[in-house]
């Protein structure tokens, strides 16, 4: 009887222990889905989620104040995307300085660190534009403050190191963000970022075009450009028919004639921005004896006759507004073309923005950023292409810079990147990016020359070709 009682008591204890363990397991918190975590951020809303193997990709809207100095004066929805890999990986903060792509993609630093990527659409590029638009609130500080708020909102979710990056106007944006919020990022990788410190002094561009590439290539390009102006009358007839067929108008720039010359004067710049010396084989070798169609097609392929129309300019109003108020814009000369053929020259950004938008240039804005970079750069990498016109006025480092670098990829254009650097500089840049992101393997810490991207190249995610865009803009 006593044995039976002990057995019964043991059984009760065992059942109780199992039940308690089961209850404890049931009480453990369930892992929160990354989408739910993102949408728990105040002001964050989902536009769509797109599948991609190995990642989660979200297109989101984030509520931003129109004026960060006066947040109560209205808001707008800013579009961002998140390429999510793992909250325990570093995060790359990317902006191209224009609209954001809503398809999954991975910038070079994201592949190098095998991390997450947050991408931001620049304010006032549609649809991330307040309505009505107060254009005075489109400046580099307001845009940097957009990034700062996004970083503050997402840092609790992505708590590992962050690196900002961008190419061209995006590289400028990453630099300005670092200037105004230097404590946010652990590193900056700015690609092909122009630095127009003194807007009226542009002789560096003239020197660039006098020596870039080969003499034969320069002669071919100069010949086509000159011939397009010599034949202005006949080719303008073709342009008028082209515009009528497509419904193009010219109210912003002022006339079809102004648009025609602007396209032609962009021709040489556009070639070197997006092409290489080997592409010179596609340029007519004897421009004077080329047909009108050959001249037209060459200029249209490189510069794009649709761009300086109202319809072509409209998406880029925010850029030209900033170029005419803070960023500056280059002016170059054309010694190979007689003055009688040039009526307007390089036109200022004011000509590409509707007249009802007020613009005043602030010459101190770029000087401030340039001075700050020279004396305060920390963990900053600038990458330029040897044959890219926008690199004629680059960022430079001063005595106050620490662990920062300016590197140039030989023979490369506006698509220059770390992969295109000479081997020693490529491994140096890769090692520094890994270190800033906090993921440098032990062997790389001991031997930086062993540095390689941590993620395998993905042909779809990691497209390296620079996207050709018409017109003179970074």
N, C-alpha and C positions, 0 to 999 in steps of 0.2 A: 504494500500500500504506500509505504514511504517512497519506494523507488518510482512508483507510478506518479506520485505527486511531484517528485523532482523532475521527472521527464516532462510532465505537463507544464511545469513552471518554466523549464528551459525552452519548450516550444513557444510559449507565449512571449518570452524575451526575444527569441529569434525572429518571430513574426513582427514584433514591434520594431526591431532593429532594421529589418528589411523595409518596413513601411516608412520609417523615418528617413532612411537613405533615399527611397524613391521620392519622398516629398521634397528632400533637399535638392535632388536632381531637377525636379520640376520647377523649383523656385529659382534656379540659376537663370540670369538674364540672357535673353536671346540676342544674338549678334544683330546690330542694326544695319540694314541694307544701306549701301553708300548713297543710293538715290534718296532715301529718306533722310540721311544725314545732310545731304546738300540742300534738300527742300526745307529742312528745319531752320536754315539760315533766314533770319528776317529779311524780307524783300526779295527772296529768291523764288523763281517760278520756273516750271519745266515747259519748254517748247516741244522738244522731242528727244527720244533716246534712239540711237542707231547702233546696231550690233557691229562688233569687230572682234575677231578672235584674240583672246589674251587681254582685252581691255573692256571697259564700259565707256561709252561715249555719250555725253549729254550736251544738248543745246539748251541754254538757259537764258532767262532774263533776270537782271538784277536792278533793283530800284536805286537810282542815284540822284542826288540833288543836282539841279542845274548849276547852282552856285554853291561850292563847298564852303564859302565864307558865310553864306546866308542860307542854310539848309531849308529854312521854312519858306523860301521863295519859289517853291515848285520842284517837281521831280521829272525824271524821264526813265524809260526802260532801256538799259544797256545790255546788249547781247554778248554773252560769253559762251565759251565751250569748255568742257572738262573731259580730257582723255585720262580716265582713271585706270591706274595699274594696281597700286597698293598704297594704303595710307602709311606704310612703313618705308616707302621709297621717297627720295627727294622729289621736289616739284619744280618744273620749269614754267615761268610766267612769260608768255609770248604775246607780242602784238606786232602786226605788220604796219601799224600806223594808219590803216585804212579800214575797210570792211573785213569781217572775219569769215573764214570759210566754215560752212556748216557740215563739212565732210571730215571724217577722221584723218588726221595727218600728224606727223611727228617731226619737230624741228631737230636740227643736228644735236644741240645740247641734250635734248630729251633722249635721243638714242645713245649718246655718250654715257649718260648717268643711269640709263634704264629706269626712267622715272615717270611720274605723272606730268600732265601738261594742262595748264590753264591758259586759254587764249581769249584776249579781249578785243572787242570791236572799238575802234577809236570814236570818241564822242563826236556827234554831228554827221557821221556817215550813216546813211539810212540802212536799217530802221532805227538806229540808236541816236535819234535826234529829237530834242524837245519840240513841242508844237504849241504855240508858235516858237520859232527859234530866235533866241537872243544871242546874236553872233558875238557879242562882246564877251561871252562866257566860253568862247572857244579859244583857249590858250594853253601853253605847255604846263602851267601850274595846275589848272583845273583837270587836265588829262592825267597828270601824275597823281593827283588826289583821287581820281577814279580808281587807279591801280592800287593806291594805298588802302582804300576802303575794301576793295575786293580781297586784297591780301589779308587784311584784318579779319574779314568775314570767314575766310577759308583756312587760315593758319591753325585754328583749333582742330580742324579735321585733318589737314596735311601738316603735321607738326615737325617733320624733318626739314632739312635745309632747302632753301629756295634760291633759284638762279633766274634772273630776268634775261630775256633775249629778244632780238628782233632784227630784221634786215632793212637797210635803206631808211625810210622814214621810221620804220619800226626800231632800227638801231638807234636813231636819234631819240625816239621815245624812251627806250630803255635807259639811255644816258640821262635824259632830263628827269626821269623818275628817280634815278640814283642821286642826282643833284639835290632834289627837294626832299627825298625820304631815304637818306643814306643808311639808315639802320634796319630797313626792311629786308633787303636781299643779302644773301651770303656771297653772291658773285654776279657779274654782269658780262654777257657776251654780246657785243654790238657789232653787227656785220654791216660793211659798206655804208657807214654813217657819215653823210656830209657835215661839214662844220664851217658854215659861212659866217665867220666872225665879223667881218667888215663887209657889208653888203655892196658897197660901191667899189671895192677893190677885188677884181676878178681876173687879174692877169695870170694867175696860176692855171686857169683853164686854157688860155691861149697858148701858154707854154706846153701844156699837156698835148694839145692837138697838133702842135708843131713837131712832136717827136714820137707819138704813139704808133705802135705797129711798125710797118715797113713803109718806105717811101713809095713803092709801087702801089700799095694798098691805099695810102693817103691820096695819091694822085687819082686813082679810080673814083674814090668817094667824092673828092673835091670836084672832079670833072662832071659827075652826074648832078651834084648839087648846083653847080653853076649853070649847067645846061637847062635844068628845070626852071631857072629864073630867066634865062635867055629866051626860052620858049613859053614864057608866061601866058601870052595871048592865046596860043593854040591849046595849051594844056588847061587853061582856065575854062575854055569852052567844054572840054571834057569834064571838068569839075562841076560846072553848072548843070550839065546833064545828069551827072552822078548824084548831085544833091537833089535835083527835082525828082529823080526816080525813087529816092529813098526818103523824101520828105524832110530833108535837112534844112535847118535855118541858121542864121548867123547874127542874131540880135546881140548876144553877149559880147562877142569879139568886135562886132561893128560892121563887118562886110565879108563877103566871100573872098575878096582880094586879100584882106588881112589874114584870113584863115589859110589861104593858099600859101602865102609867104611863110607863115608860121610853121606849116607842115614841112615845107622845103628846108627851112633853116634848122629844123630838128634832125634832119637826115643823117648827118655825120655823127652827131652826138648819139642818136639812137642806135646807129650801127655799133659803135664801140661799147655802148651800155649792154647790149644783148648778144653781140656776136664776137667772133675771134678772128685772128688773122687768116685762118684757113677758109673762112666764109667770104673772103675777098674774091674768091673765084666766081662767086655768084653776081658780082658787081660788073656792069658793062665796062669793058676795057677801053672802048673808044666812044666816049659819050657824044662827041660831036657828030658822029656818023650813026648813032643809035636811032631807032625809030621813036616816035612819040610814045607808043605803047611800052617800049622797053624802059624809057625814062619814067613814065607814070608808074608802071608796075614795081620798079625798084624802090621808088620813093614811097609808094603806098604800102609795100610790104614792110618797110622799116619804120616809117613815121605814121602812116595811117591817115588817109584823107578824111576819115569820118571824125577825127578827134576834136578839132577846133570848131565843130558845129555846136549849136546849143545842146543837142542831144548827147554829144560826146563829152562836153565839158560838165554837164550837170552833176554827174556822180562825184566829181572831184572838186566841187565848189569848196568843201572844207579844207582841202589841201591848199588850193590857191589863196584862200583867205589867210591861212596861217603863213604861207610864203610871203604874202604881202603885208603882214602885220608883225611877225616875229622871226620866222625861219630864214628869210632872205631868199634870193633867187639869182642864179648866175647870169651874167651877160658876157657874150664872147664876140669876137670880131672875125671877119672872113676875108683875109688878105688875098685869097685866090679869086674873089669875085669883085668886079668893078663896082664902084659905088652907085653907078647909074642903074644897076639892076636890083638894088636893095632899097625898098621904100620905107620900111618900118624897123628893121633890125629885130633883135630879140625883144619881144614885147614884155612889159612888166606884168606881174600877177594880177594887178588891178584890172587889166583888159580881159581877164578870164573869169571874173566874178560879176554877177549881175549888179548893176549900178545902184539898186535900192539897198544894197548891203554896204554899210559904212566901213571904211578901212583906214587905219593910221598905223604907220610903221613904228616899231619900238626898237631902236638900234641897240639898246642896252641888253636885250634879252639874250642874244647869242654870246655877247662878250662875257656876261655873267656866267653862263654855263662853261664856256671855254676856260675861263680863269679858275673856276671851281675844279674842273677835271685836272688841270695842270697841277694844282696844289693839294688836292684832296682825294684823288682817285685811289680806291682800295679794291683789290680783287676785281679789276676791270680788264677785259680783253677786247681790243678793237681789231677786226679783220678786214682788210681791203684787197681789191683786185688790181693788179698792176695796170691793166688796160681799161679800167673803169673810169669814165670821166668824173663821176661823183667823188672819187677818191683824190682828186686834185687838191682839194682843201680838206684834209683829214683832221681828226683829233690828234693832239700831240700831248705827251706827258712831260711834266716839269719835275723839279727836284722834290716836290712834296708827294709825288705819287709813290705808292707802295704795292708791291706784288701785282703790278699792272703792266700791260704789254700792248704794243701796236705792231701788228704783223701784216705782211703783204704777200698774197699768193701770186707767184709769177705767171704771167700770161692770162690770168683770169679776168673776167668781166664783172658785171654787177651781181653775178651769182657766186662770188668768191666765198669760200668757207674754210673751215679748219682742215678738211680732207684734202684741199688743194694746196696747202702750205708745203714748203720743202720738209723732208722727213724730220729734221731736228726740231723745227718749229712746230710741226704737227704733233709730235709726241709731247713737247713742252706744253702746248695749249691744251691737249687732251688731259695731261696730268694735272694741270692747274684746275681745269673744270671739275674733274673728279674730286680733287681735294676740297674745292669750295663747296661742292655738293655733299661732302662728308662720306663719300663712298669709294675713296681711293683704296684699292687692295694693298696689302702689305708689300707685295713685290714692287708696286708702282711707287709707294712711299720711299722704298729703298733705292729704286732705280727708275726715275721718271721716263727713261727711254723705252720702258716696257708698256707704257700706257696705250690702251686701245679702248674703243667704245665697249660698254658692258652689254649692250643689246645687239643682237644680230641684225644686219641690214635687212629691211623690209622694203621691197621695190615699190609697194603701193603707199605705205606710210611715209617713207623717207625719200620722196622725190627730190632730187637735187637740182634739176634744171630750173634756172631762173625763168619766171613767167614773163613773156614779152608783153609789155604794156605800151600803148601809143603815147606820144607827147613827152615833153621835157619835164619830168618829175621823178623824184627818187622813189 
